[in-house]
Amino acid sequence: MFKHGLRGGVDLRVIIFTRKGIRLSAMVLGLVLLGIGVRTMDLTFPTITKNPETYYLVHTEEKVMAITFDDGPDPLYTGYILDVLKEKDVKATFFVLGENAKNNPDLLKRIREEGHEIANHGYSHSYTTSKFVQELVRTDEVLYELLQERTTFYRPPGGVVSSAVVAGVKSQGHVLTLWSIDSKDWTNPGPARIVQNVVNASFPGGIILLHDGGEKREQTIRALGPIIDRLREQGYRFVPVSELRNFESVKQVQK
């Protein structure tokens, strides 16, 4: 398994999502297979833009990570997720859908009262890019009405990023937030596979993607405790995405 942080020249975590970026991805993969001067690491990082407003990891040697959940709050599953997090004394970030938050206000308030971070995932999980700003704003309004606080972080449904999304999120004063470690729990591969997907791809400064709504999430619930235990055995600790940013060791160059 390729690991993060080994020697080499090209960082596979950052590839521009354009035709040029796709060609570069193919070229880099070819060099990896040939063993020619390429930075080797786990290849599960999402292909995203290099825009500095896009946040999906931090560069750090500290063994710290963020656990995030999408698509809740869900009346069937989110409560069990919260139970596990409370038992393990872990604070996470929940990227909630405005529609679900409006329909499950008590569950939303429980997330916040137990010390977790609330972030914006749009209103209805629509993939229509022309509507995403409207959905972002609508969800912000719902969350402010229920919690009397503003959100900072926004994750687009499906992690879909375009120049319009980047500009729209910035115009609303949010931080466009993705992930760098995909549990693939959305495929329901079994709890053991979900654990393996996360642990094998782990690295300092990573953001883990899990789900507490949208589909059946029993496997995620069963995998969450072992994920935390396995990573803690390796020396990791967990913080919300807002705190993770404090560990960034590479200064962004302003252009």
Backbone as CSV, one residue per row, in Angstrom:
resi,resn,N_x,N_y,N_z,CA_x,CA_y,CA_z,C_x,C_y,C_z
1,MET,0.852,-1.195,0.000,0.000,0.000,0.000,0.878,1.231,0.000
2,PHE,0.633,2.182,-0.895,1.388,3.418,-0.896,1.010,4.226,0.333
3,LYS,1.997,4.843,0.949,1.759,5.617,2.155,2.042,7.095,1.940
4,HIS,1.339,7.900,2.719,1.528,9.340,2.651,2.902,9.720,3.160
5,GLY,3.491,10.742,2.529,4.670,11.363,3.079,5.979,10.738,2.685
6,LEU,6.034,9.812,1.740,7.294,9.255,1.308,7.978,10.210,0.346
7,ARG,9.220,9.946,0.036,9.988,10.864,-0.786,9.497,10.874,-2.230
8,GLY,9.752,11.985,-2.902,9.416,12.082,-4.316,9.099,13.501,-4.714
9,GLY,8.612,13.662,-5.929,8.431,15.008,-6.423,7.011,15.462,-6.588
10,VAL,6.085,14.622,-7.104,4.732,15.067,-7.420,3.801,14.693,-6.286
11,ASP,3.025,15.647,-5.809,2.079,15.401,-4.729,0.734,15.041,-5.337
12,LEU,0.326,13.782,-5.163,-0.911,13.313,-5.798,-2.156,13.845,-5.118
13,ARG,-1.986,14.548,-3.979,-3.160,15.067,-3.300,-3.788,16.228,-4.042
14,VAL,-3.040,16.891,-4.911,-3.541,18.090,-5.571,-3.421,17.942,-7.076
15,ILE,-4.510,17.651,-7.750,-4.565,17.566,-9.204,-5.733,18.429,-9.664
16,ILE,-5.507,19.286,-10.639,-6.576,20.169,-11.107,-7.625,19.357,-11.853
17,PHE,-8.892,19.609,-11.521,-9.990,18.862,-12.130,-10.393,19.521,-13.447
18,THR,-9.522,19.341,-14.452,-9.764,19.835,-15.804,-9.256,18.770,-16.746
19,ARG,-9.408,18.995,-18.070,-8.838,18.033,-19.007,-7.337,17.926,-18.812
20,LYS,-6.718,19.086,-18.573,-5.283,19.069,-18.329,-4.961,18.268,-17.078
21,GLY,-5.791,18.456,-16.023,-5.561,17.723,-14.792,-5.736,16.233,-14.974
22,ILE,-6.723,15.847,-15.770,-6.946,14.428,-16.029,-5.761,13.830,-16.761
23,ARG,-5.222,14.578,-17.752,-4.034,14.088,-18.454,-2.856,13.968,-17.500
24,LEU,-2.740,14.945,-16.587,-1.658,14.891,-15.614,-1.822,13.695,-14.694
25,SER,-3.069,13.406,-14.299,-3.312,12.244,-13.447,-2.848,10.972,-14.126
26,ALA,-3.185,10.827,-15.417,-2.779,9.633,-16.155,-1.262,9.551,-16.256
27,MET,-0.621,10.694,-16.492,0.832,10.707,-16.595,1.477,10.307,-15.277
28,VAL,0.960,10.885,-14.176,1.526,10.564,-12.864,1.342,9.095,-12.541
29,LEU,0.144,8.557,-12.831,-0.096,7.153,-12.561,0.867,6.286,-13.351
30,GLY,1.115,6.651,-14.610,2.073,5.897,-15.411,3.455,5.924,-14.813
31,LEU,3.870,7.074,-14.309,5.181,7.170,-13.676,5.246,6.350,-12.397
32,VAL,4.124,6.323,-11.665,4.085,5.495,-10.457,4.322,4.038,-10.807
33,LEU,3.627,3.574,-11.848,3.756,2.180,-12.244,5.164,1.867,-12.720
34,LEU,5.847,2.857,-13.301,7.216,2.659,-13.767,8.242,2.905,-12.673
35,GLY,7.779,3.437,-11.531,8.696,3.692,-10.434,9.623,4.857,-10.681
36,ILE,9.170,5.882,-11.421,10.039,6.997,-11.796,9.692,8.234,-10.974
37,GLY,10.559,8.608,-10.057,10.577,9.889,-9.358,9.243,10.495,-8.985
38,VAL,8.285,9.717,-8.483,6.987,10.260,-8.138,6.763,10.053,-6.658
39,ARG,6.172,11.047,-6.039,5.878,10.919,-4.623,4.812,9.855,-4.434
40,THR,5.133,8.794,-3.730,4.195,7.691,-3.568,3.395,7.873,-2.298
41,MET,2.109,7.568,-2.376,1.236,7.655,-1.222,-0.061,6.948,-1.585
42,ASP,-0.939,6.850,-0.615,-2.232,6.233,-0.868,-2.971,7.031,-1.937
43,LEU,-3.583,6.345,-2.901,-4.204,7.006,-4.038,-5.694,7.246,-3.847
44,THR,-6.163,7.333,-2.582,-7.580,7.540,-2.347,-7.954,9.008,-2.221
45,PHE,-7.003,9.944,-2.405,-7.325,11.350,-2.313,-8.266,11.745,-3.445
46,PRO,-9.231,12.632,-3.162,-10.120,13.074,-4.229,-9.385,13.955,-5.219
47,THR,-9.827,13.938,-6.472,-9.293,14.846,-7.475,-10.042,16.164,-7.351
48,ILE,-9.369,17.195,-6.871,-10.026,18.459,-6.591,-9.186,19.610,-7.114
49,THR,-9.734,20.803,-7.034,-8.999,21.962,-7.514,-7.936,22.382,-6.514
50,LYS,-6.959,23.152,-7.010,-5.886,23.653,-6.170,-6.225,25.000,-5.552
51,ASN,-7.433,25.491,-5.773,-7.811,26.780,-5.222,-7.573,26.804,-3.714
52,PRO,-6.979,27.855,-3.173,-6.666,27.883,-1.745,-7.890,27.871,-0.847
53,GLU,-9.072,28.142,-1.407,-10.279,28.068,-0.596,-10.762,26.630,-0.420
54,THR,-10.155,25.692,-1.118,-10.557,24.288,-1.015,-9.750,23.623,0.091
55,TYR,-10.448,23.122,1.084,-9.831,22.594,2.303,-10.183,21.114,2.428
56,TYR,-9.192,20.249,2.367,-9.464,18.824,2.478,-8.410,18.077,3.278
57,LEU,-7.383,18.784,3.726,-6.359,18.237,4.613,-5.537,19.398,5.127
58,VAL,-4.694,19.126,6.121,-3.666,20.083,6.507,-2.318,19.376,6.448
59,HIS,-1.282,20.150,6.205,0.073,19.610,6.167,0.647,19.696,7.574
60,THR,0.822,18.589,8.219,1.296,18.570,9.593,1.960,17.239,9.898
61,GLU,2.852,17.256,10.861,3.451,16.020,11.356,2.732,15.532,12.605
62,GLU,1.817,16.355,13.115,1.031,15.971,14.290,0.030,14.884,13.893
63,LYS,-0.113,13.891,14.739,-1.062,12.813,14.453,-2.461,13.238,14.893
64,VAL,-3.029,14.083,14.072,-4.353,14.615,14.339,-5.168,14.532,13.063
65,MET,-6.455,14.213,13.212,-7.340,14.053,12.065,-8.716,14.605,12.420
66,ALA,-9.559,14.761,11.403,-10.948,15.166,11.605,-11.870,14.093,11.050
67,ILE,-12.887,13.747,11.821,-13.930,12.826,11.372,-15.150,13.657,10.995
68,THR,-15.669,13.435,9.791,-16.828,14.193,9.326,-17.937,13.248,8.880
69,PHE,-19.164,13.728,9.027,-20.348,12.964,8.629,-21.215,13.819,7.713
70,ASP,-21.720,13.210,6.646,-22.584,13.893,5.683,-24.010,13.352,5.735
71,ASP,-24.948,14.195,5.323,-26.312,13.811,4.938,-27.301,13.695,6.083
72,GLY,-26.917,13.957,7.309,-27.850,13.917,8.418,-28.478,15.300,8.643
73,PRO,-29.121,15.466,9.806,-29.331,14.426,10.811,-30.439,13.466,10.401
74,ASP,-30.217,12.198,10.683,-31.151,11.144,10.316,-31.740,10.544,11.589
75,PRO,-33.081,10.465,11.688,-33.699,9.973,12.920,-33.396,8.519,13.225
76,LEU,-32.975,7.743,12.229,-32.668,6.334,12.460,-31.224,6.109,12.889
77,TYR,-30.299,6.915,12.394,-28.878,6.581,12.543,-28.040,7.599,13.310
78,THR,-28.373,8.878,13.217,-27.501,9.881,13.820,-27.368,9.703,15.323
79,GLY,-28.444,9.327,15.977,-28.380,9.118,17.424,-27.375,8.055,17.816
80,TYR,-27.330,6.969,17.054,-26.364,5.905,17.345,-24.934,6.380,17.092
81,ILE,-24.747,7.176,16.036,-23.428,7.762,15.771,-23.000,8.621,16.956
82,LEU,-23.907,9.436,17.455,-23.598,10.293,18.592,-23.276,9.481,19.835
83,ASP,-23.969,8.371,20.020,-23.684,7.507,21.171,-22.252,6.991,21.129
84,VAL,-21.816,6.551,19.948,-20.452,6.033,19.807,-19.438,7.141,20.056
85,LEU,-19.666,8.303,19.478,-18.738,9.417,19.661,-18.647,9.826,21.126
86,LYS,-19.775,9.805,21.811,-19.769,10.150,23.234,-19.001,9.113,24.040
87,GLU,-19.226,7.846,23.735,-18.519,6.772,24.437,-17.014,6.876,24.232
88,LYS,-16.603,7.247,23.021,-15.173,7.326,22.689,-14.576,8.704,22.989
89,ASP,-15.398,9.639,23.444,-14.955,11.002,23.749,-14.282,11.643,22.538
90,VAL,-14.990,11.634,21.415,-14.495,12.212,20.164,-15.463,13.299,19.699
91,LYS,-14.912,14.420,19.274,-15.714,15.494,18.687,-15.548,15.465,17.172
92,ALA,-16.656,15.515,16.457,-16.650,15.398,14.996,-17.318,16.618,14.371
93,THR,-17.346,16.630,13.051,-18.037,17.682,12.301,-19.141,17.045,11.470
94,PHE,-20.354,17.577,11.585,-21.509,17.063,10.854,-21.899,18.053,9.762
95,PHE,-21.760,17.619,8.508,-22.212,18.412,7.367,-23.677,18.054,7.116
96,VAL,-24.568,18.887,7.617,-25.985,18.542,7.633,-26.706,19.111,6.419
97,LEU,-27.780,18.432,6.046,-28.696,18.929,5.021,-29.751,19.788,5.696
98,GLY,-30.025,20.956,5.129,-30.983,21.852,5.740,-32.359,21.235,5.907
99,GLU,-32.784,20.462,4.918,-34.091,19.810,4.983,-34.163,18.850,6.159
100,ASN,-33.103,18.063,6.360,-33.079,17.123,7.479,-32.990,17.845,8.816
101,ALA,-32.234,18.934,8.853,-32.130,19.709,10.089,-33.491,20.289,10.474
102,LYS,-34.206,20.808,9.490,-35.525,21.383,9.746,-36.499,20.329,10.244
103,ASN,-36.400,19.112,9.707,-37.318,18.038,10.085,-36.919,17.334,11.372
104,ASN,-35.669,17.531,11.811,-35.177,16.854,13.019,-34.443,17.849,13.919
105,PRO,-35.135,18.887,14.363,-34.461,19.945,15.128,-33.865,19.468,16.443
106,ASP,-34.547,18.559,17.132,-34.020,18.075,18.410,-32.719,17.313,18.211
107,LEU,-32.637,16.558,17.133,-31.420,15.804,16.843,-30.288,16.758,16.473
108,LEU,-30.609,17.789,15.711,-29.603,18.796,15.378,-29.064,19.450,16.646
109,LYS,-29.963,19.812,17.543,-29.540,20.461,18.782,-28.718,19.513,19.647
110,ARG,-29.048,18.240,19.614,-28.247,17.274,20.372,-26.814,17.229,19.845
111,ILE,-26.665,17.232,18.514,-25.319,17.239,17.923,-24.514,18.397,18.495
112,ARG,-25.109,19.568,18.494,-24.400,20.763,18.960,-24.167,20.722,20.458
113,GLU,-25.169,20.300,21.215,-25.047,20.275,22.676,-23.975,19.302,23.151
114,GLU,-23.701,18.269,22.359,-22.679,17.299,22.742,-21.295,17.698,22.243
115,GLY,-21.176,18.931,21.775,-19.867,19.489,21.476,-19.348,19.282,20.077
116,HIS,-20.199,18.823,19.171,-19.767,18.604,17.794,-19.981,19.870,16.962
117,GLU,-19.325,19.898,15.834,-19.391,21.056,14.950,-20.452,20.832,13.873
118,ILE,-21.224,21.876,13.600,-22.250,21.825,12.563,-21.736,22.568,11.334
119,ALA,-21.857,21.936,10.172,-21.443,22.553,8.913,-22.541,22.349,7.874
120,ASN,-22.409,23.017,6.753,-23.453,23.120,5.732,-23.183,22.147,4.583
121,HIS,-24.207,21.347,4.220,-24.091,20.397,3.108,-25.168,20.645,2.056
122,GLY,-25.712,21.881,2.059,-26.812,22.174,1.154,-28.145,21.823,1.783
123,TYR,-29.214,22.043,1.052,-30.545,21.834,1.616,-31.113,20.458,1.302
124,SER,-31.057,20.041,0.036,-31.744,18.807,-0.374,-30.829,17.801,-1.056
125,HIS,-29.530,18.018,-0.986,-28.538,17.166,-1.663,-28.713,17.203,-3.176
126,SER,-29.067,18.356,-3.688,-29.209,18.536,-5.130,-27.845,18.687,-5.770
127,TYR,-27.663,18.041,-6.933,-26.418,18.152,-7.686,-26.484,19.260,-8.741
128,THR,-27.557,20.027,-8.750,-27.714,21.105,-9.715,-26.867,22.295,-9.289
129,THR,-25.793,22.554,-10.023,-24.862,23.598,-9.603,-25.486,24.982,-9.640
130,SER,-26.486,25.173,-10.489,-27.116,26.490,-10.573,-27.927,26.815,-9.319
131,LYS,-28.245,25.802,-8.522,-29.057,26.001,-7.327,-28.247,25.955,-6.043
132,PHE,-26.952,25.663,-6.136,-26.242,25.345,-4.906,-26.118,26.542,-3.957
133,VAL,-25.947,27.757,-4.492,-25.860,28.920,-3.611,-27.187,29.130,-2.894
134,GLN,-28.279,28.990,-3.630,-29.606,29.114,-3.029,-29.780,28.093,-1.907
135,GLU,-29.331,26.850,-2.138,-29.461,25.805,-1.122,-28.528,26.060,0.058
136,LEU,-27.344,26.561,-0.221,-26.404,26.900,0.849,-27.018,27.959,1.763
137,VAL,-27.534,29.011,1.170,-28.117,30.105,1.940,-29.339,29.626,2.716
138,ARG,-30.163,28.817,2.078,-31.374,28.323,2.745,-31.012,27.486,3.961
139,THR,-29.982,26.653,3.836,-29.549,25.835,4.968,-28.971,26.700,6.071
140,ASP,-28.192,27.704,5.705,-27.677,28.634,6.712,-28.814,29.274,7.499
141,GLU,-29.886,29.637,6.805,-31.025,30.268,7.472,-31.691,29.305,8.448
142,VAL,-31.842,28.043,8.032,-32.439,27.036,8.912,-31.571,26.833,10.147
143,LEU,-30.272,26.705,9.936,-29.367,26.450,11.059,-29.314,27.632,12.016
144,TYR,-29.369,28.841,11.471,-29.359,30.006,12.353,-30.656,30.083,13.157
145,GLU,-31.762,29.762,12.506,-33.050,29.785,13.205,-33.063,28.780,14.352
146,LEU,-32.463,27.611,14.142,-32.506,26.551,15.149,-31.399,26.658,16.189
147,LEU,-30.237,27.167,15.789,-29.078,27.165,16.687,-28.589,28.561,17.060
148,GLN,-29.077,29.587,16.368,-28.616,30.957,16.581,-27.101,31.090,16.394
149,GLU,-26.588,30.421,15.389,-25.172,30.556,15.060,-24.974,30.374,13.562
150,ARG,-23.902,30.972,13.067,-23.571,30.890,11.646,-22.606,29.740,11.398
151,THR,-22.735,29.122,10.244,-21.790,28.069,9.877,-20.643,28.666,9.068
152,THR,-19.518,27.982,9.103,-18.320,28.429,8.386,-17.974,27.518,7.222
153,PHE,-18.207,26.219,7.380,-17.724,25.241,6.417,-18.871,24.705,5.571
154,TYR,-18.595,24.559,4.277,-19.586,24.049,3.333,-18.965,22.923,2.522
155,ARG,-19.710,21.830,2.392,-19.292,20.706,1.548,-20.365,20.472,0.490
156,PRO,-20.027,20.561,-0.781,-21.026,20.358,-1.833,-21.464,18.902,-1.903
157,PRO,-22.722,18.645,-2.218,-23.179,17.265,-2.382,-22.302,16.508,-3.367
158,GLY,-21.869,15.319,-2.970,-21.022,14.503,-3.822,-19.611,15.025,-3.969
159,GLY,-19.283,16.109,-3.274,-17.955,16.695,-3.419,-17.715,17.313,-4.781
160,VAL,-18.801,17.663,-5.490,-18.677,18.223,-6.834,-18.141,19.653,-6.748
161,VAL,-17.020,19.900,-7.425,-16.378,21.213,-7.383,-16.204,21.743,-8.802
162,SER,-16.540,22.997,-8.991,-16.295,23.692,-10.254,-15.878,25.115,-9.916
163,SER,-15.475,25.866,-10.919,-15.104,27.257,-10.666,-16.291,28.047,-10.132
164,ALA,-17.498,27.700,-10.600,-18.697,28.386,-10.116,-18.951,28.071,-8.649
165,VAL,-18.738,26.821,-8.259,-18.916,26.433,-6.862,-17.900,27.150,-5.982
166,VAL,-16.648,27.159,-6.413,-15.601,27.832,-5.643,-15.953,29.303,-5.440
167,ALA,-16.354,29.971,-6.520,-16.690,31.392,-6.433,-17.929,31.625,-5.577
168,GLY,-18.943,30.767,-5.740,-20.175,30.931,-4.987,-19.983,30.735,-3.500
169,VAL,-19.215,29.717,-3.131,-18.948,29.460,-1.718,-18.172,30.628,-1.110
170,LYS,-17.201,31.112,-1.834,-16.413,32.250,-1.346,-17.281,33.486,-1.175
171,SER,-18.220,33.695,-2.092,-19.083,34.876,-2.012,-19.966,34.856,-0.774
172,GLN,-20.235,33.655,-0.254,-21.062,33.514,0.939,-20.229,33.462,2.213
173,GLY,-18.920,33.602,2.073,-18.054,33.637,3.245,-17.812,32.297,3.892
174,HIS,-17.954,31.213,3.123,-17.745,29.869,3.647,-16.419,29.294,3.147
175,VAL,-15.971,28.273,3.836,-14.772,27.539,3.440,-15.210,26.262,2.736
176,LEU,-14.808,26.096,1.486,-15.161,24.915,0.697,-14.363,23.725,1.212
177,THR,-15.049,22.756,1.776,-14.408,21.682,2.534,-14.745,20.323,1.946
178,LEU,-13.730,19.562,1.582,-13.933,18.211,1.062,-13.356,17.202,2.049
179,TRP,-12.647,16.219,1.555,-12.080,15.177,2.400,-10.858,14.608,1.706
180,SER,-10.070,13.874,2.440,-8.898,13.212,1.861,-8.863,11.725,2.163
181,ILE,-9.781,11.258,3.006,-9.852,9.833,3.342,-11.305,9.396,3.183
182,ASP,-11.581,8.632,2.152,-12.945,8.201,1.844,-13.171,6.810,2.416
183,SER,-14.069,6.715,3.377,-14.391,5.411,3.972,-15.131,4.511,3.000
184,LYS,-15.744,5.117,1.990,-16.598,4.405,1.033,-17.748,3.675,1.731
185,ASP,-18.168,4.211,2.872,-19.300,3.597,3.563,-20.571,3.704,2.747
186,TRP,-20.614,4.659,1.808,-21.791,4.842,0.959,-22.001,3.663,0.009
187,THR,-20.995,2.794,-0.139,-21.154,1.585,-0.955,-21.612,0.394,-0.127
188,ASN,-21.718,0.573,1.197,-22.088,-0.516,2.103,-21.257,-1.775,1.857
189,PRO,-19.925,-1.669,1.981,-19.059,-2.823,1.711,-18.896,-3.763,2.891
190,GLY,-19.501,-3.424,4.026,-19.323,-4.190,5.254,-18.489,-3.398,6.244
191,PRO,-18.775,-3.526,7.551,-18.046,-2.747,8.555,-16.539,-2.946,8.512
192,ALA,-16.089,-4.184,8.327,-14.646,-4.450,8.315,-13.959,-3.717,7.167
193,ARG,-14.601,-3.676,6.009,-14.020,-2.985,4.862,-14.000,-1.471,5.089
194,ILE,-15.038,-0.940,5.707,-15.058,0.490,6.016,-13.895,0.847,6.932
195,VAL,-13.687,0.024,7.961,-12.562,0.248,8.877,-11.250,0.206,8.110
196,GLN,-11.096,-0.798,7.277,-9.862,-0.957,6.503,-9.640,0.232,5.568
197,ASN,-10.705,0.686,4.912,-10.579,1.816,3.986,-10.028,3.055,4.684
198,VAL,-10.478,3.283,5.906,-10.029,4.465,6.644,-8.630,4.273,7.201
199,VAL,-8.405,3.167,7.880,-7.118,2.951,8.550,-5.980,2.884,7.540
200,ASN,-6.191,2.197,6.437,-5.127,2.055,5.432,-4.782,3.379,4.754
201,ALA,-5.726,4.298,4.722,-5.496,5.583,4.051,-5.140,6.703,5.021
202,SER,-4.994,6.384,6.285,-4.799,7.418,7.297,-3.446,8.100,7.179
203,PHE,-3.417,9.376,7.534,-2.178,10.154,7.577,-2.431,11.399,8.423
204,PRO,-1.396,11.989,9.000,-1.573,13.191,9.818,-2.194,14.329,9.011
205,GLY,-3.228,14.933,9.578,-3.884,16.054,8.919,-5.014,15.678,7.995
206,GLY,-5.389,14.401,7.945,-6.432,13.950,7.035,-7.836,14.250,7.533
207,ILE,-8.767,14.346,6.593,-10.188,14.525,6.893,-10.930,13.291,6.401
208,ILE,-11.602,12.614,7.315,-12.287,11.351,7.036,-13.737,11.622,6.635
209,LEU,-14.177,10.975,5.568,-15.568,11.082,5.114,-16.362,9.855,5.545
210,LEU,-17.415,10.093,6.333,-18.397,9.077,6.707,-19.791,9.684,6.499
211,HIS,-20.820,8.875,6.677,-22.187,9.348,6.483,-23.070,8.898,7.644
212,ASP,-23.963,9.790,8.074,-24.938,9.427,9.108,-26.356,9.492,8.571
213,GLY,-26.507,9.678,7.262,-27.831,9.718,6.658,-27.760,9.386,5.187
214,GLY,-28.912,9.488,4.531,-28.972,9.282,3.091,-29.319,7.876,2.662
215,GLU,-28.755,6.898,3.324,-29.010,5.490,3.019,-28.989,4.715,4.333
216,LYS,-28.941,3.389,4.230,-28.786,2.574,5.431,-27.372,2.754,5.980
217,ARG,-27.258,3.072,7.267,-25.959,3.387,7.860,-25.598,2.480,9.038
218,GLU,-26.226,1.293,9.112,-25.859,0.371,10.186,-24.381,0.001,10.127
219,GLN,-23.853,-0.159,8.907,-22.449,-0.544,8.763,-21.524,0.562,9.267
220,THR,-21.890,1.793,9.012,-21.089,2.918,9.498,-21.081,2.955,11.016
221,ILE,-22.232,2.737,11.616,-22.323,2.719,13.077,-21.413,1.638,13.651
222,ARG,-21.439,0.464,13.062,-20.625,-0.647,13.558,-19.141,-0.427,13.304
223,ALA,-18.813,0.328,12.266,-17.400,0.558,11.935,-16.784,1.698,12.730
224,LEU,-17.585,2.633,13.205,-17.050,3.859,13.792,-16.170,3.602,15.009
225,GLY,-16.644,2.800,15.942,-15.846,2.511,17.134,-14.498,1.890,16.804
226,PRO,-14.474,0.827,15.994,-13.191,0.235,15.604,-12.270,1.201,14.859
227,ILE,-12.823,2.083,14.029,-11.991,3.082,13.349,-11.264,3.942,14.381
228,ILE,-12.015,4.452,15.337,-11.423,5.301,16.374,-10.381,4.530,17.171
229,ASP,-10.710,3.299,17.561,-9.778,2.497,18.360,-8.495,2.204,17.600
230,ARG,-8.624,1.798,16.349,-7.441,1.437,15.551,-6.533,2.646,15.344
231,LEU,-7.127,3.784,15.054,-6.315,4.974,14.818,-5.691,5.487,16.107
232,ARG,-6.402,5.370,17.201,-5.818,5.764,18.488,-4.632,4.872,18.845
233,GLU,-4.719,3.615,18.502,-3.589,2.715,18.739,-2.345,3.184,17.990
234,GLN,-2.559,3.882,16.866,-1.449,4.417,16.076,-1.025,5.809,16.541
235,GLY,-1.683,6.304,17.586,-1.295,7.596,18.145,-2.101,8.782,17.672
236,TYR,-3.190,8.544,16.937,-3.987,9.650,16.417,-4.982,10.165,17.450
237,ARG,-5.311,11.443,17.319,-6.420,12.041,18.048,-7.296,12.787,17.049
238,PHE,-8.482,13.195,17.504,-9.489,13.703,16.586,-10.015,15.060,17.040
239,VAL,-10.186,15.956,16.069,-10.710,17.295,16.339,-11.680,17.674,15.220
240,PRO,-12.565,18.635,15.453,-13.418,19.137,14.371,-12.587,19.823,13.289
241,VAL,-13.180,20.018,12.117,-12.419,20.580,11.000,-11.934,21.996,11.292
242,SER,-12.671,22.750,12.107,-12.222,24.104,12.438,-10.926,24.073,13.231
243,GLU,-10.779,23.127,14.135,-9.557,23.012,14.933,-8.418,22.413,14.123
244,LEU,-8.741,21.540,13.187,-7.692,20.908,12.382,-6.884,21.955,11.628
245,ARG,-7.525,23.013,11.201,-6.832,24.054,10.434,-5.693,24.697,11.232
246,ASN,-5.792,24.645,12.551,-4.752,25.248,13.382,-3.429,24.498,13.296
247,PHE,-3.455,23.277,12.749,-2.241,22.467,12.663,-1.531,22.627,11.324
248,GLU,-2.071,23.454,10.439,-1.448,23.659,9.131,-0.048,24.243,9.296
249,SER,0.940,23.594,8.690,2.331,24.032,8.825,2.875,24.682,7.562
250,VAL,2.096,24.666,6.472,2.538,25.258,5.209,1.744,26.527,4.962
251,LYS,2.426,27.638,4.856,1.758,28.905,4.593,1.361,28.995,3.127
252,GLN,0.118,29.424,2.878,-0.350,29.596,1.510,0.275,30.848,0.902
253,VAL,0.691,30.758,-0.344,1.253,31.904,-1.045,0.111,32.709,-1.654
254,GLN,0.003,33.957,-1.289,-1.056,34.807,-1.821,-0.653,35.362,-3.181
255,LYS,-1.515,35.240,-4.164,-1.228,35.741,-5.507,-2.056,36.981,-5.809
